[in-house]
Amino acid sequence: MAKYIAASLMMILVVAIAFAHWVLPGLLEGRYNLVKEHSPYGIRPEVQAFHDQLFIADLHSDSLLWKRDLLMESDIGHVDLKRLKKGNVALQVFSATTKSPPAQNYDKNTGETDIITLVAVSQFWPIRSWGSLYERAAYQLSKLYDFAQASQGELVVVKSKANMQLLIARRLSGEKVTAGVYLIEGAHPLEGKLENLNLLFEKGLRISGLTHFFDNRLGGSLHGVSKEGLTKFGKDVVNRANELGVIIDVAHASPKMVSDVLDISNRPVILSHGGVKGVCDKGRNLDDSLMKRIAAAGGIVGIGYWEGAVCDITPAGVVRSIRYAIDLMGVDHVALGSDYDGATEVLFDTAELAILTQTMFDEGFTETEIRQVMGENAMHFFLNNLPD
């Protein structure tokens, strides 16, 4: 009887582990990263031809967080290499999310709880990452390198101006290569140590957010408790990032923190994913005055596709926010920042990006405006601001 009970318990344990590893990650992502059902978009042939020769860049996706093989096309989530190619995406910024409150909201969160631990454990990330945000960031970067290595040259990692120049040359020659740039969403993976910024830079970090949904050692989140600006450590991180050539991302930063960053940074910053309050007056978006300051300092802003950023997630709704941003900041400072695979619901995934191009034409955008917003602004920004 004892042997039977032991065998039964062992079988239950094996089934539980298998469920946690093989089933739970897909259930989690299937619940959070949704493409709302819609009729197929009919793209006019002349629009598709124009779209297919664009340099398209997206400043933010969280695809590295999930268990999917990004080299295989999936009907889960928003981004994989096959869909990037279908959408003609030349450059995708891949973000590492390392900590997030399970009941996150745009108003007020603390860092006392974390759902990413469940993700790390259920996906069997290295044990050292279960209790270390630095290791979670390093592991997600290693996943990007692994995908690139296994892609047979179809996916490359961009870390320098020279890498960008080579990417552009390959695209101009007709190669449909796609590049990834690595970002950490919030600088809590530094774990309060400036040397960890140096280590992540050496590994390939090229963009760093400062906060995510909660306050950290650098200062206040847009969705945190304190709403404070940069701490001394936060200022040290910004200054060291400037020295290294790590681009600062002010998405999710409190207004005071954004203002402080713009006061001390000697390099342009990005807001990788968000919207504009003049169209969508929600807690996820910054006031127009700060958006104009980001642009005045040479920065770019990625307009997202989800409800918290644009309110209206239809292609026309997204384009409405893009037009407002152009009128507010100038066309040179507006880009795409999807927040794909970031627990968002959208009406088009990355394979369907031609609907944005078509909608911009329908709304009276010029070809030059479309080229810039769809990717050339981001392309020039990285050419000018990545390390040599």
JOHUNOR-V568818 format. One record per helix or strand of 3 or more residues. SS is the DSSP state (hx for helix, st for strand). FROM is the first residue (numbers start at 1). LEN is the number of residues. If there is no record, write none. Layout:
((SS | FROM | LEN) (SS | FROM | LEN))
//
This chain:
((hx | 2 | 31) (hx | 45 | 7) (st | 56 | 6) (hx | 63 | 3) (hx | 81 | 6) (st | 89 | 8) (hx | 116 | 7) (hx | 127 | 4) (hx | 133 | 18) (st | 155 | 3) (hx | 161 | 12) (st | 178 | 7) (hx | 187 | 4) (hx | 194 | 10) (st | 207 | 3) (hx | 232 | 13) (st | 247 | 3) (hx | 255 | 10) (st | 270 | 5) (hx | 288 | 9) (st | 300 | 4) (hx | 307 | 4) (hx | 315 | 15) (hx | 331 | 3) (st | 334 | 3) (hx | 350 | 3) (hx | 354 | 9) (hx | 367 | 19))
//
